[in-house]
Amino acid sequence: MAGTGCQDACLILTHQAERDDFEACRKIAIFPKPGSASRLTMGTRTATGELLMIDHISIGVRDISRAKQFYDVTLNALGYTCLSEAEDSLGYGRDAVALWVVAVDSPVPPDAGSGLHLCFAAPTRKDVDAFHKAALGAGGYDNGKPGLRTNYGANYYAAYVVDPGGYRIEALCGQAVS
């Protein structure tokens, strides 16, 4: 598979309905080949066998190197790392890729009124604080300082940031302080 840098992954393509040629196809994500044993293998079940609702999500960015600089630092604060890297895609997670960042020509335009945001699980409240600090240091913009949001739940401790591409992201720890 030329251009992906991943030997055990396959490229998923979609095409515009009004055109029926290969040039109309757009890359939307890179997934592991069925049966391949790699760090790309999706984690659709928890360690206890519970099926997850969402296996992964892909976001498009114009500047993949800028996105890498931002997400490497920001997600590392939560214990996540870049598990897959190619010229035009990055895959982040802990044990399996849950977030794909893909270079595209037409990313979703930022729209604060859309309600769209990504929420990352944080093991502790200190990790939420570290996420916020790391994101701001890596070029993100504050969209809500770390703190309790009791209108969402008694232990809803979160921080909100806008990434350099305009995506709104959140880190959440729902654990009570022990």
C-alpha positions as a Markdown table, in Angstrom:
| # | Residue | x | y | z |
|---|---|---|---|---|
| 1 | Met | 0.0 | 0.0 | 0.0 |
| 2 | Ala | 1.9 | 3.0 | -1.2 |
| 3 | Gly | 2.1 | 6.2 | 0.8 |
| 4 | Thr | 0.8 | 4.9 | 4.1 |
| 5 | Gly | 3.9 | 3.6 | 5.8 |
| 6 | Cys | 1.8 | 0.7 | 7.3 |
| 7 | Gln | 2.5 | -2.8 | 5.9 |
| 8 | Asp | -0.3 | -4.4 | 7.8 |
| 9 | Ala | -3.1 | -1.9 | 7.3 |
| 10 | Cys | -5.6 | -1.4 | 4.5 |
| 11 | Leu | -6.8 | 1.9 | 3.1 |
| 12 | Ile | -10.5 | 2.5 | 3.2 |
| 13 | Leu | -11.8 | 4.7 | 0.4 |
| 14 | Thr | -15.2 | 6.4 | -0.2 |
| 15 | His | -16.3 | 8.2 | -3.3 |
| 16 | Gln | -18.6 | 11.0 | -4.1 |
| 17 | Ala | -21.9 | 9.7 | -5.5 |
| 18 | Glu | -22.0 | 12.1 | -8.5 |
| 19 | Arg | -18.6 | 10.9 | -9.8 |
| 20 | Asp | -17.6 | 7.4 | -10.6 |
| 21 | Asp | -13.8 | 7.6 | -11.0 |
| 22 | Phe | -10.9 | 6.9 | -8.7 |
| 23 | Glu | -9.9 | 10.6 | -8.6 |
| 24 | Ala | -13.1 | 11.3 | -6.8 |
| 25 | Cys | -12.2 | 9.0 | -4.0 |
| 26 | Arg | -11.1 | 10.4 | -0.7 |
| 27 | Lys | -9.2 | 8.6 | 2.0 |
| 28 | Ile | -11.1 | 8.6 | 5.3 |
| 29 | Ala | -9.2 | 6.2 | 7.5 |
| 30 | Ile | -6.6 | 3.4 | 7.8 |
| 31 | Phe | -7.6 | 0.2 | 9.4 |
| 32 | Pro | -5.7 | -3.0 | 10.1 |
| 33 | Lys | -6.0 | -5.9 | 7.7 |
| 34 | Pro | -8.3 | -8.6 | 9.0 |
| 35 | Gly | -6.2 | -11.1 | 10.9 |
| 36 | Ser | -3.1 | -9.0 | 11.2 |
| 37 | Ala | -1.5 | -8.9 | 14.6 |
| 38 | Ser | -0.2 | -5.4 | 15.2 |
| 39 | Arg | -0.5 | -2.5 | 17.5 |
| 40 | Leu | -3.1 | -1.2 | 15.1 |
| 41 | Thr | -5.6 | -3.9 | 16.1 |
| 42 | Met | -8.7 | -2.2 | 17.3 |
| 43 | Gly | -9.9 | -2.6 | 20.9 |
| 44 | Thr | -13.6 | -3.1 | 20.4 |
| 45 | Arg | -13.9 | -4.8 | 23.7 |
| 46 | Thr | -12.8 | -3.9 | 27.2 |
| 47 | Ala | -10.5 | -6.2 | 29.2 |
| 48 | Thr | -13.6 | -7.8 | 30.7 |
| 49 | Gly | -15.1 | -8.4 | 27.3 |
| 50 | Glu | -17.6 | -5.6 | 27.3 |
| 51 | Leu | -18.3 | -4.3 | 23.8 |
| 52 | Leu | -17.5 | -0.7 | 23.3 |
| 53 | Met | -19.9 | 1.6 | 21.5 |
| 54 | Ile | -17.3 | 3.4 | 19.4 |
| 55 | Asp | -14.2 | 1.6 | 18.2 |
| 56 | His | -12.4 | 4.7 | 16.9 |
| 57 | Ile | -12.9 | 8.1 | 15.4 |
| 58 | Ser | -11.1 | 9.9 | 12.6 |
| 59 | Ile | -10.6 | 13.6 | 12.2 |
| 60 | Gly | -9.1 | 15.4 | 9.2 |
| 61 | Val | -6.5 | 18.1 | 9.4 |
| 62 | Arg | -4.7 | 20.3 | 6.9 |
| 63 | Asp | -1.3 | 20.2 | 8.7 |
| 64 | Ile | -0.4 | 16.7 | 9.9 |
| 65 | Ser | 3.0 | 17.7 | 11.3 |
| 66 | Arg | 1.3 | 20.5 | 13.4 |
| 67 | Ala | -1.3 | 18.1 | 14.6 |
| 68 | Lys | 1.4 | 15.6 | 15.6 |
| 69 | Gln | 3.2 | 18.2 | 17.7 |
| 70 | Phe | -0.1 | 19.1 | 19.4 |
| 71 | Tyr | -1.5 | 15.6 | 20.0 |
| 72 | Asp | 1.8 | 14.0 | 21.0 |
| 73 | Val | 2.1 | 16.4 | 23.9 |
| 74 | Thr | -1.5 | 16.8 | 24.8 |
| 75 | Leu | -2.5 | 13.1 | 24.7 |
| 76 | Asn | 0.7 | 12.0 | 26.4 |
| 77 | Ala | -0.5 | 13.9 | 29.5 |
| 78 | Leu | -3.4 | 11.3 | 29.6 |
| 79 | Gly | -1.2 | 8.3 | 29.0 |
| 80 | Tyr | -2.0 | 8.0 | 25.3 |
| 81 | Thr | 0.7 | 7.8 | 22.6 |
| 82 | Cys | 1.0 | 7.7 | 18.8 |
| 83 | Leu | 0.8 | 4.0 | 18.0 |
| 84 | Ser | 0.8 | 4.5 | 14.2 |
| 85 | Glu | 2.5 | 7.1 | 12.1 |
| 86 | Ala | 2.6 | 7.5 | 8.4 |
| 87 | Glu | 3.1 | 10.5 | 6.1 |
| 88 | Asp | -0.6 | 11.3 | 6.0 |
| 89 | Ser | -2.0 | 9.7 | 9.2 |
| 90 | Leu | -1.5 | 9.3 | 12.9 |
| 91 | Gly | -3.1 | 6.8 | 15.2 |
| 92 | Tyr | -3.4 | 7.5 | 19.0 |
| 93 | Gly | -4.4 | 5.3 | 21.9 |
| 94 | Arg | -3.2 | 3.3 | 24.8 |
| 95 | Asp | -3.2 | -0.3 | 23.7 |
| 96 | Ala | -5.0 | 0.2 | 20.4 |
| 97 | Val | -5.7 | 3.1 | 18.1 |
| 98 | Ala | -8.9 | 5.0 | 19.1 |
| 99 | Leu | -8.2 | 8.3 | 17.4 |
| 100 | Trp | -7.0 | 8.6 | 13.8 |
| 101 | Val | -5.7 | 12.0 | 12.7 |
| 102 | Val | -5.6 | 12.1 | 8.9 |
| 103 | Ala | -4.2 | 14.7 | 6.4 |
| 104 | Val | -7.1 | 15.9 | 4.2 |
| 105 | Asp | -7.7 | 18.8 | 1.8 |
| 106 | Ser | -11.1 | 19.8 | 3.3 |
| 107 | Pro | -11.3 | 19.2 | 7.1 |
| 108 | Val | -14.5 | 19.8 | 8.9 |
| 109 | Pro | -14.7 | 23.6 | 9.4 |
| 110 | Pro | -14.6 | 24.7 | 13.1 |
| 111 | Asp | -18.1 | 25.5 | 14.3 |
| 112 | Ala | -18.5 | 26.1 | 18.1 |
| 113 | Gly | -22.3 | 25.9 | 17.6 |
| 114 | Ser | -22.2 | 22.4 | 16.2 |
| 115 | Gly | -21.9 | 20.6 | 19.5 |
| 116 | Leu | -19.1 | 18.5 | 18.0 |
| 117 | His | -16.2 | 17.7 | 20.4 |
| 118 | Leu | -14.0 | 14.8 | 21.4 |
| 119 | Cys | -13.8 | 13.7 | 25.0 |
| 120 | Phe | -10.8 | 11.8 | 26.2 |
| 121 | Ala | -10.9 | 9.6 | 29.3 |
| 122 | Ala | -8.5 | 10.8 | 32.0 |
| 123 | Pro | -7.4 | 8.4 | 34.8 |
| 124 | Thr | -7.2 | 11.1 | 37.5 |
| 125 | Arg | -8.1 | 14.7 | 38.0 |
| 126 | Lys | -4.4 | 15.6 | 38.0 |
| 127 | Asp | -4.3 | 14.1 | 34.5 |
| 128 | Val | -7.1 | 16.5 | 33.5 |
| 129 | Asp | -5.0 | 19.4 | 34.8 |
| 130 | Ala | -1.9 | 18.1 | 33.0 |
| 131 | Phe | -3.9 | 17.7 | 29.7 |
| 132 | His | -5.1 | 21.3 | 29.9 |
| 133 | Lys | -1.7 | 22.7 | 30.6 |
| 134 | Ala | 0.0 | 20.6 | 27.9 |
| 135 | Ala | -2.6 | 21.5 | 25.3 |
| 136 | Leu | -2.2 | 25.2 | 26.0 |
| 137 | Gly | 1.6 | 24.9 | 25.9 |
| 138 | Ala | 1.3 | 23.0 | 22.5 |
| 139 | Gly | -0.7 | 25.7 | 20.8 |
| 140 | Gly | -4.3 | 24.9 | 21.9 |
| 141 | Tyr | -6.7 | 27.5 | 23.1 |
| 142 | Asp | -8.5 | 27.5 | 26.5 |
| 143 | Asn | -12.2 | 26.6 | 26.2 |
| 144 | Gly | -12.9 | 25.8 | 29.9 |
| 145 | Lys | -10.4 | 25.5 | 32.7 |
| 146 | Pro | -10.1 | 22.3 | 34.7 |
| 147 | Gly | -12.8 | 21.9 | 37.3 |
| 148 | Leu | -15.9 | 20.2 | 38.5 |
| 149 | Arg | -19.0 | 20.5 | 36.3 |
| 150 | Thr | -21.6 | 19.4 | 38.8 |
| 151 | Asn | -24.4 | 20.2 | 36.3 |
| 152 | Tyr | -23.1 | 17.1 | 34.4 |
| 153 | Gly | -22.5 | 14.9 | 37.5 |
| 154 | Ala | -21.2 | 15.0 | 41.0 |
| 155 | Asn | -17.7 | 13.8 | 40.0 |
| 156 | Tyr | -17.6 | 15.3 | 36.4 |
| 157 | Tyr | -14.1 | 16.9 | 36.5 |
| 158 | Ala | -13.1 | 18.1 | 33.0 |
| 159 | Ala | -11.1 | 20.6 | 31.0 |
| 160 | Tyr | -11.8 | 21.9 | 27.5 |
| 161 | Val | -9.4 | 23.1 | 24.8 |
| 162 | Val | -9.6 | 24.0 | 21.1 |
| 163 | Asp | -6.8 | 22.4 | 19.1 |
| 164 | Pro | -4.8 | 24.3 | 16.4 |
| 165 | Gly | -7.2 | 23.0 | 13.7 |
| 166 | Gly | -10.3 | 24.2 | 15.5 |
| 167 | Tyr | -11.5 | 20.9 | 17.0 |
| 168 | Arg | -12.9 | 21.2 | 20.5 |
| 169 | Ile | -11.5 | 18.5 | 22.8 |
| 170 | Glu | -12.1 | 17.6 | 26.4 |
| 171 | Ala | -10.4 | 15.5 | 29.1 |
| 172 | Leu | -12.7 | 14.0 | 31.7 |
| 173 | Cys | -12.2 | 12.1 | 35.0 |
| 174 | Gly | -15.5 | 10.9 | 36.5 |
| 175 | Gln | -13.9 | 9.4 | 39.6 |
| 176 | Ala | -14.5 | 10.8 | 43.1 |
| 177 | Val | -11.6 | 12.1 | 45.0 |
| 178 | Ser | -10.3 | 9.4 | 47.4 |
